[in-house]
Amino acid sequence: MASSKAPPFTLYEYRASPFCVAVRIALNECEQNFTPREVDPQKPRTAAFLRRSPFGRLPALVEHRPSGELSIFESPSILLFLAERFENSNLSFSDLSSKAQALSWLNFLSSGFGELLWRVLTESHIYEGEDGRPKILQTFHEELERQLGVLDKHLARRAFLAGDYSVADTLATPLLDLLPKVKDLDMDAYPHVISWRDRLRSRPSYKAAWPQEKTEK
Ligand SMILES: N[C@@H](CCC(=O)N[C@@H](CS)C(=O)NCC(=O)O)C(=O)O
């Protein structure tokens, strides 16, 4: 029987953003319904939105509680919150050491790999042809290859970053979807990263994050 209750969460998002995709996957892993609220990143933010996400960035997750709203911004914080909030979900940590492992990889993906990927894409697509850019791009590209090499070696001996599936894999999923956009990147050099990406994409939580849409190859 359909419930008349409003979903407990509202997700303020820019649908195509990898950080917002990661939160949708996490909500699905925790089997939580949510109301999506699309925010146009080009338009000025409302005061109400800025109270929930002080820098005006997306995603922001709001939990509606009897005592009031809880707002969380920054995707790693949202993922961590959901993992702790739903202790019987696929995201919950089995013990402190698996939590520490997952957080190490989560932070690397958020500030290291994710940041680098964004720079490579920006340099190659937006500033293509400008003086001085190719050298910078080459440096970023080499670092991306180095990081993918480390990930590949790590994943040769485990199915997921921290052993079992965790929030780190959740954030990785939409970041891996960006790799085909990187020019001159030979993904065949990273077979374990490719099988990991395929394992992540085959999860129902990923498919449910893109209703009525096709997955980009
Ligand atoms: N570190 C943030 C990054 C969020 C982010 O960069 N969001 C973009 C959408 S992809 C955004 O809100 N851009 C608009 C802006 O910065 O004003 C997170 O993980 O949540």
The ligand as an SDF file (V2000), in Angstrom:
LIG
                    3D

 20 19  0  0  0  0  0  0  0  0999 V2000
   33.1020   19.3600   -2.5890 N   0  0  0  0  0  0  0  0  0  0  0  0
   31.7330   19.5270   -2.9760 C   0  0  0  0  0  0  0  0  0  0  0  0
   31.6700   19.8820   -4.4420 C   0  0  0  0  0  0  0  0  0  0  0  0
   30.2870   20.2720   -4.8500 C   0  0  0  0  0  0  0  0  0  0  0  0
   30.2810   21.0030   -6.1810 C   0  0  0  0  0  0  0  0  0  0  0  0
   31.3140   21.4150   -6.7250 O   0  0  0  0  0  0  0  0  0  0  0  0
   29.0820   21.1840   -6.7000 N   0  0  0  0  0  0  0  0  0  0  0  0
   28.9000   21.9060   -7.9310 C   0  0  0  0  0  0  0  0  0  0  0  0
   27.9910   21.1220   -8.8290 C   0  0  0  0  0  0  0  0  0  0  0  0
   28.9720   19.8680   -9.6220 S   0  0  0  0  0  0  0  0  0  0  0  0
   28.2470   23.2360   -7.6240 C   0  0  0  0  0  0  0  0  0  0  0  0
   27.4280   23.3400   -6.7460 O   0  0  0  0  0  0  0  0  0  0  0  0
   28.6420   24.2560   -8.3920 N   0  0  0  0  0  0  0  0  0  0  0  0
   28.0540   25.5680   -8.2870 C   0  0  0  0  0  0  0  0  0  0  0  0
   28.8440   26.4950   -7.3990 C   0  0  0  0  0  0  0  0  0  0  0  0
   29.9520   26.1400   -6.9330 O   0  0  0  0  0  0  0  0  0  0  0  0
   28.3380   27.5940   -7.1700 O   0  0  0  0  0  0  0  0  0  0  0  0
   30.9530   18.2400   -2.6860 C   0  0  0  0  0  0  0  0  0  0  0  0
   31.5730   17.1670   -2.6680 O   0  0  0  0  0  0  0  0  0  0  0  0
   29.7430   18.3080   -2.4040 O   0  0  0  0  0  0  0  0  0  0  0  0
  1  2  1  0
  2  3  1  0
  2 18  1  0
  3  4  1  0
  4  5  1  0
  5  6  2  0
  5  7  1  0
  7  8  1  0
  8  9  1  0
  8 11  1  0
  9 10  1  0
 11 12  2  0
 11 13  1  0
 13 14  1  0
 14 15  1  0
 15 16  2  0
 15 17  1  0
 18 19  2  0
 18 20  1  0
M  END
$$$$
